[in-house]
Amino acid sequence: MKIDILTLFPSMFDGFLNESIIKRAQEKKLVEIHIINFRSFSTLNNQQVDDTPYGGGSGMVLMVEPLVRAIESIKTKDSKVILMCPQGKTYQQQKALELKKEKHLILICGHYEGFDERIRSFVDEEISIGDYILTGGEIPAMAICDSVVRVLDGVIKKESYEEDSFTNNLLDYPTYTKPQEFRGLKVPDVLLSGNHEEIRKWRKEQQIKKTESKRKDLLN
Ligand SMILES: C[S@@+](CC[C@H](N)C(=O)[O-])C[C@H]1O[C@@H](n2cnc3c(N)ncnc32)[C@H](O)[C@@H]1O
């Protein structure tokens, strides 16, 4: 898979791309990630990419032209162009599992007051990561990129992400590690029993209990 991220703040991605699982996935050539500064697609003086809104109002609006020129320079028939936008559909794990099937994602990060409305004619979809406003689309793009790369074949074990919260509309089961007892809090006996069938049954029950108590909405 290839992921291109269009941003005005490329250095925000330095740590994200160069640590842990995302770094290893790139080293293993399971994903190719490029950060593109769309300022370089401006044809105006000082590489201007934003301007004041028509009709007045506060803040600066990202111009459509540099963004479209950037998209068109990398887009192929296999590309899916996604706008980071608080007005888009709220991102969920199921969407990460859908996006992993794509060959090429282009993620567009807004900033300031947002985009010239006409950008919507040049994207395939809009994604929000939740009902709150961030200063820019960089964190949403990282969230989408991370969650998609994590479920690409060969990045982590399939069993690991298949047991994660939200798969089958359930939360994950409780996990413990050493020591067996900490300040009177004990690891449940069943996990020390070595009986794999009992452990499997217990974990499933715990998933249902946890989901009922914390996220009943998922069970509907
Ligand atoms: C300050 S926001 C603009 C918000 C816009 N004025 C509005 O109310 O819809 C700047 C940019 O950050 C990104 N952004 C902010 N919050 C987001 C969210 N919850 N999900 C996805 N992108 C977001 C988008 O790219 C957006 O264009």
The ligand as an SDF file (V2000), in Angstrom:
LIG
                    3D

 27 29  0  0  0  0  0  0  0  0999 V2000
   -9.6570   24.3790   12.7940 C   0  0  0  0  0  0  0  0  0  0  0  0
  -10.1510   23.1260   11.7210 S   0  0  0  0  0  0  0  0  0  0  0  0
  -11.4250   23.9060   10.7580 C   0  0  0  0  0  0  0  0  0  0  0  0
  -12.7830   23.6320   11.2960 C   0  0  0  0  0  0  0  0  0  0  0  0
  -13.8950   24.2150   10.4240 C   0  0  0  0  0  0  0  0  0  0  0  0
  -13.9430   25.6420   10.5440 N   0  0  0  0  0  0  0  0  0  0  0  0
  -15.2200   23.6350   10.9010 C   0  0  0  0  0  0  0  0  0  0  0  0
  -15.7920   24.1590   11.8370 O   0  0  0  0  0  0  0  0  0  0  0  0
  -15.6680   22.6060   10.3280 O   0  0  0  0  0  0  0  0  0  0  0  0
   -8.8120   23.0220   10.5910 C   0  0  0  0  0  0  0  0  0  0  0  0
   -8.6340   21.6670    9.9240 C   0  0  0  0  0  0  0  0  0  0  0  0
   -8.2880   20.6960   10.8970 O   0  0  0  0  0  0  0  0  0  0  0  0
   -8.7720   19.4210   10.4950 C   0  0  0  0  0  0  0  0  0  0  0  0
   -9.6160   18.8970   11.5740 N   0  0  0  0  0  0  0  0  0  0  0  0
   -9.9460   19.5340   12.7240 C   0  0  0  0  0  0  0  0  0  0  0  0
  -10.7150   18.7600   13.5140 N   0  0  0  0  0  0  0  0  0  0  0  0
  -10.8840   17.5830   12.8530 C   0  0  0  0  0  0  0  0  0  0  0  0
  -11.5830   16.3890   13.1460 C   0  0  0  0  0  0  0  0  0  0  0  0
  -12.2720   16.2360   14.2740 N   0  0  0  0  0  0  0  0  0  0  0  0
  -11.5220   15.3820   12.2500 N   0  0  0  0  0  0  0  0  0  0  0  0
  -10.8410   15.5240   11.0770 C   0  0  0  0  0  0  0  0  0  0  0  0
  -10.1580   16.6460   10.7430 N   0  0  0  0  0  0  0  0  0  0  0  0
  -10.1820   17.6750   11.6180 C   0  0  0  0  0  0  0  0  0  0  0  0
   -9.4760   19.6080    9.1640 C   0  0  0  0  0  0  0  0  0  0  0  0
   -8.5960   19.3170    8.1260 O   0  0  0  0  0  0  0  0  0  0  0  0
   -9.8190   21.1000    9.2000 C   0  0  0  0  0  0  0  0  0  0  0  0
   -9.9810   21.6360    7.9170 O   0  0  0  0  0  0  0  0  0  0  0  0
  1  2  1  0
  2  3  1  0
  2 10  1  0
  3  4  1  0
  4  5  1  0
  5  6  1  0
  5  7  1  0
  7  8  2  0
  7  9  1  0
 10 11  1  0
 11 12  1  0
 11 26  1  0
 12 13  1  0
 13 14  1  0
 13 24  1  0
 14 15  1  0
 14 23  1  0
 15 16  2  0
 16 17  1  0
 17 18  1  0
 17 23  2  0
 18 19  1  0
 18 20  2  0
 20 21  1  0
 21 22  2  0
 22 23  1  0
 24 25  1  0
 24 26  1  0
 26 27  1  0
M  CHG  2   2   1   9  -1
M  END
$$$$
